[in-house]
C-alpha cells in the first residue's frame, strides 16, 4: 500500500494559503485606499457657508425666488376655487392637497403623521388633528314659571325665532334658576357695582342663569352715562370685563344677555337671530377641546326676558330705564322660574397641518431643526354677504404660504448643487390659525414630531404681502420684524446684517406683536423671528385678492426670509435660547392678550374661561422673563 505524499500536500496547502492571504491583503489595501480617498474628498468638500461669509452665493439662490413664480402660486391658492380655505372645509383640504403635491414635486420628504398605505399619497405630508365646533347643531331654551311652561325657543342653522340664539361658550345641557344682575358691571371706581349689590342681598349665582343687560348705561353709541373720562365707553362694553367679573362672582349655569334696541345694534332682534342662524351654517369658532371653559351665553329678546321675569312683576325695559336714570344697581333673584338649555352637539371635524422636510447635511447639526411656518387657512365664505362672498386671503396668509413654497424650491436647488443646509429644515403650513392658532398649538403642545429642544428657531410669516396704510412712515416697501427682547433679538440683529450683505432694497420696521403662530413657539421658549406687513388695507375683507399684491415687493421679502433662514441653518452656533433642562413648569396661563385675563395660573391645559384662548405653559427658570 502506497502512503500519500504528505510533504507535497502541505506545500500545496501552504502555497494556496499564502496566495489567498496576499489577495485578501491586496483587497484590504484597495478598500483602505478608496476609503482614504473618499474621506479626503469629503474632508476637502467645504461646508455650506453662511450668508455672512458668502453673501454672493446666497444671493444667487435668492434670485430664484421671482415675482412671476410667487404670482403663479398665489393666483391659484387665493382664487375662488379654494373658497377662502376656511378650516375643515373643502377649500382648505384642496389647499392642503395642492401644497403637499408641490412639496412632493420639489423632492422634500413628507413628515406627516397620517401614514397612508400609499407612500406617494399627498396625505403623507399631513398632520391631522381633531377640532370641535363652538356652535352647537341645535339648542332649545325652555322656560317654566311656577311649574308652568311659558316659553320655548329653538335655534340652529335651519331654525330661528324672535326669542333667543346661541352666542358663545359651552354647548351643554344646563338647567337652573335665574338671577337678574343688571348690566353685570363691577366697577367701584365708577361707583357702580351690580355684583356687590347681589352680595349685599346674599344672592348667589352658582348654578343659576344670570340675566344681564347688554353694553352699559348709554346716552348714544359713543357716550356712556357712567362717569368715565369724557363719558367714553368703558371696558364693560368694549372688552371682556363682564366675563371676568362674572367668574369672580361664582359659577353660573349660563348667561342670558338681553339685547334690547341699542345704538350698537342694527336691525331687530328677529333679524339678528336670522343672521346668526345663517352664520351657523359656516364652520364658525373652533377649539382643540371638546368641552370648553367658556360659560354658555345666549342672546335673548326683550319679549323672552319679560316672560322669564313675569313672576317678579318687573318689565325689562322698565328695569333698564330705572338703572340708566339712577345709575344704581337693580338686582334680584327671580322666584319660581327655571330655564333649561337642551343642546345637540355638532360632530367633531378634522383638519391638517402640512409638513415637508429637508434633512441637514452636517452629521453634527442635522438633528437640529429650523421651522419655517405660515398658515394656509383663511376665513372661507359668508353667504350673508351681498356680491362677493369669498374671503380669498391673498395677503393673509397666501403670501406667506407661497413664500414657503418658493423657499423650499430654492433650498432644494442649492442642495442639488452641493449646498444643502447643515441643519434640517421643517416647512409647516398650519391650519386653524384664524380659529385661534390651533394648528401651531397642536404641533407645539401636543404632537411635535421633533423634540422641542431640537428646534433651534421658528421663522414665521403671516401676511408678508399687502401694505399697511398705518405704517409709521407710510412706506410701501417695508416689512415688519417682530421678536421677543431676548433671545429673538440675536436673530433680529442678524436679519439686519443679512439684508445689507445681500443688497435687498427693503425697509425693516420694528413691528407690534401681531398675534400669529409664532406665539406658540414663543410660549415653548423657542427663539423666533416673525415677518409681517401687518394689518393691510384689505385685511380680513373679501378684497384681499391676488391682484392687489405687489409681487416685486413680495419677492424682496421672500428673498430676505430665505437669506435669514440660510444663515440660521448654516451658522456653527444655534441662536441663543433658553436651556429647557433648567426650567420648571408652573402651570398654564392665557397667552398675552388685551383682555387682562392672563394673570391667573391654572393647573391644567385647556381654554381661558374669560377670552376663550387656549392656555399655554408657564415656565420659570433662567431667562424666562425675557423669553416670554
Secondary structure, 3 states (H helix, E strand, C coil): CCCCCHHHHHHHHHHHHHHHHHHHHHHHHHHHHHHHHHHHHHHHCCCCCCCCCCHHHHHHHHCCCCHHHHHHHHHHHCCHHHHHHECCCHHHHHHHHHHHHHHHHHCCEECCCCCCCCCCCHHHHEEEEEEEECCCCEEEEEEEECCEEEEEEEEECCCCCCCEEEEECCCCCEEEEEEECCCCCEEHHHCEEHHHHHHHCCCCCCCCEEEEECCCCEEECCEECCCCHHHCCCHHHHCCHHHHHHHHHCCCCEEEEECCCCCCCCCCHHHHHHHHHHHCCCCCCEECCCCCCCCCEEEECHHHHHHHCHHHCCCHHHHHHHHHHHCCCCCEEEEEEEEEEEEECCCCEEEEEEEEEECCCCCCCCCCEEEEEEECCECCECCCCCCCCECCCHHHHHHHHHHHHHHHHHHHHHHHCCCCCCCEEEEEEECCHHHCCHHHHHHHHCCCCCCHHHEEEEEEECCCCCCCCCCCCCCCCEEEEECCCCCCHHHHHHHHHHHHHHCCCCEEEECCCCCCCHHHHHCCCCCEEEEECCCCCCCCCCCCCHHHCCHHHHHHHHHHHHHHHHHHHHCCCCCCCCCHHHCEEEEEEECCCCCCCCCCCECCCCECCCCCCEEEEEEECCCHHHHC
